Amino acid sequence: MNHPNAFRFLRDQVNASILLVADFGRYPKNVAFLSKDVVSPYVHLVDSYVDDNPSDPYESRPTLLFFRGRTVRKDEGIVRTKLAKLLKGYDDVRYEDSIATGEGIKASSEGMRSSKFCLHPAGDTPSSCRLFDAIVSHCVPVIVSDRIELPFEDEIDYSEFAFFFSIKDALKPDFLVSQLRQIPKDRWIDMWKRLKSISHHYEFQVPPKKDDAVNMLWRQVRNKLPAVKLAVHRNRRLRIPDWWS
């Protein structure tokens, strides 16, 4: 169910199942919701950074903030066009409009690996592969969204390696850049180390390996089963469905 239009004509038949979704954008609340369903990471497009062991990782990434992608998006993603205007004129900020071609992906990989922070504004839906590209590039994500849901959040504390800004705050002139410039070097290095330690959770591998994305997703499904069984058992004996609500 990674595409918002997946199973569009079969929603009535599948909406009682546990769905694996990239996020909840465009799904009606009676079809997909957090207490029932599992958030899956996108498959990252850039190659994982496996040789990221510089003596000074902070100084080895001269760009403060990096974004490369489509700036014209729908819904909450309109913020991208506004950010493009706000982030012009900074010597240490790269905000580039591009599409996901082979050369574009290569440029994104190089940009993320040479940047301290990677910007993740909402696209057509709150999430996108860009967040997971940043994670496997060990570039501290800067997430701009008012309603994003994240994979494996019952096991992983994203505040340990990412920053979150509301759309309102991110669109204040100079706010985003000034906040990032105030992050101490030691704190950034701690977040970089944490990214390196958790990035394997976002790898889809065949065959699956311990704690990779495949195993993490099955664990999430297993964690949902008690609530599913409760709902099924209650439904079999209730005369007035969900009378308590």
N, C-alpha and C positions, 0 to 999 in steps of 0.2 A: 504493500500500500504506500510505497514511497512517493508516488505522484498524486497530487491532489485530485486528479480525475480518475484514478484507478477504481475499477469496479463501480463506476458511476451508475450503471443501470442495474446493479445487483445489490445496492446498499441495503434494501429492506431485508435481504437474505443474510447479509454478512454483518450487519451492524450490532448484533449481539455477540460477535466473536471478539477475541483479543486481537486487536489490529496492531501491526508494526508500522508506525508512521514516522516520517521525517520531522514533522511538526503538525500542529493542529490548525494551521492556516487553511481556510476555505472549507473545512469540514464543519457541518452542522453539529451543534452541541449534543444532539440526540444520537449521533453516529459515532463520534470519536471524542474521548475525554480522558483526562489523566488517570483517574482512579481505575479505569478499565483497561486502557491501552498502553503500549510500550513505545517510547520514543527511540528511534534508531538513528545512529549517526549516518550522514551521507558518506559515500565512498570518496575519500580524498583524491583530488586530481593530480596534485604535485607528488613527486617522490618523497618518501620519508627521509629525513635528515639523519643519517647514521654515523657521520663523522664530525658531529658537532661537539668538539672537545677543545676549544681554544683556551689558552692560558688566561685570557681576559675576555669573556664572552660579551660583556657590556660594550667595551670599546671596539670589538670586532664587528659590531653592528652600527654603522654610522648614521643610518636613517632612523629618525625618531618614530615616525608613523607611516605605515604603508597601506595602500588600497589599490587594487587593480581589478576591474570588472565593469559590468554594465551599470551606467549611472541612471538610465531611464527605466524605472520599474513601476509597478502598480501598488495600490493600497499603502501599507506602512512603508513600502520601499521608496516612496516619493522623497523620503529623507535623503536619499543618495544624491539627488540633484542639488539639494540645498547645501549638503556638506561639501560638494564639489566647489561651490562658490566660496564658502566660508574658509576652506583650507588652502586657497590660493595664496601665494606670496610667502610661504614659509620655506626656508632653505632646506630644512631637514624633514619635510613632509612630502611624500609622493602619493598623489591621488590621480590615478590614470584610468581612462575609459578604454575598455577592451572587451573582446569576446573570447570564449574558451577554445581557441585553436591550439595547435601544437606549439607554435612560437609564443603564443600568449601564455600558455601554461608554463613554458620554460622561463619566460620573463617574470611570471608570478612567483615561481619557485626561487629565482635569484633575488627578487625583491624581498620576499619574506625572510630568507636566510640572512639578509644584510640589514634587517630592521629590528628594532627593539620591540615595537608594538605593531600589531596588525589589526586594522579596522574591520569590524564586521557589522555594517548597518543592515537592517532588514532588506530583503529583496521582495519578490512577489509574495512570499510568505516569510514569517519571522526568521527562519533559519536558511542556511545554504551550505554548499560544500566548502565555502571559503573559511568558515570557522575551523573545520577539521583539517584543511590545508595548513592553517596557522598552527594548530596543535602539533602536527607531525613535522612542522618546520621549526618548532620550539620558539615561535614568535608569540609573545604574550598577547592574547586576544583582547581587543577593546570592543565590547558588544554594545551596540546601540539599538535597543528595542524595548518596547513597553510590555511585551507579552510572549517572549520566547520561552519555550520549554526545551530542556536539554537531556541528552541520553545519560542513563546510569546515575542520575542525580541522587538516588538513595545511597549510592556507594561512593560517589566522587563529589568533593566539595569544590565547585568551580571558582569560588572566591579565592582559593589558594593559588590560582594561576591565571586568572582573567579579571578584567575590570568591566563593570556594567554601568551604563549611562542611560538615563531616560532620553527620549527624543527631545523633550523640552529643554533639558540641560545641554544636550549635545549641540543644539542649534543656537546657543548663546554665543555671540562673537568672542573668539579667543578662549572660550572656556575649556574646550577639550584639550587643546594643545598645552595650555597653562597647567592643567591638572596633571597631564602626563609628565611634564618637565619637572614637577615637584616630587615625582616618585624617586626615593633614594636608590642609589645603585645597589646597595645590599639587598633591598627588598626585591628589586627586579631580578637579581641573580637567584634569589630563593625561588621566585616564580619560574624562572627558566629551568632550574633543577627539577622542580615539580613537574613541569611539562615533559621533561625527558623521562621521568619515572612513570608517567601515566599514558604516554602516547601509544603504547602497544595495545591499549584497550580499544583503539579506533582502527585497527588493522583487520580487514576481512581476508581470511586465509583459507586455502584449500590444500590439505585438510586443516581444520581448525586447530589452533594451539591454545594452551592454557591462558585464560583471561584475555583472549583476543576478542574482537567485536562479536564474532559468532557465538562464542561461549557466554559472553556478557549478556547478549540478547536472550539466549535460552534461560539464563538465570533470572532475567527480568520477567519472562513469561511464567516461570515457576513461582516467582514471588506473587504474581497476580492470582494464582489458582485458588487460594483460600477464599478470597472475596468472590470469585466466580462461583465456587461451589455454594457459598452462602446464598448468593442471589438465586441460583437454580433451585436449591432446596426450599427457600422461602416462597418462590413462585409456585411451587407444587402444592402448597397448602393454604396460601393466602386467598381469602374470599374477596377482599378489597385491596387491590394491588397498591403497595406502598402507602398504606393508610397513615403511617407515621409522618409522612411529609405533607 
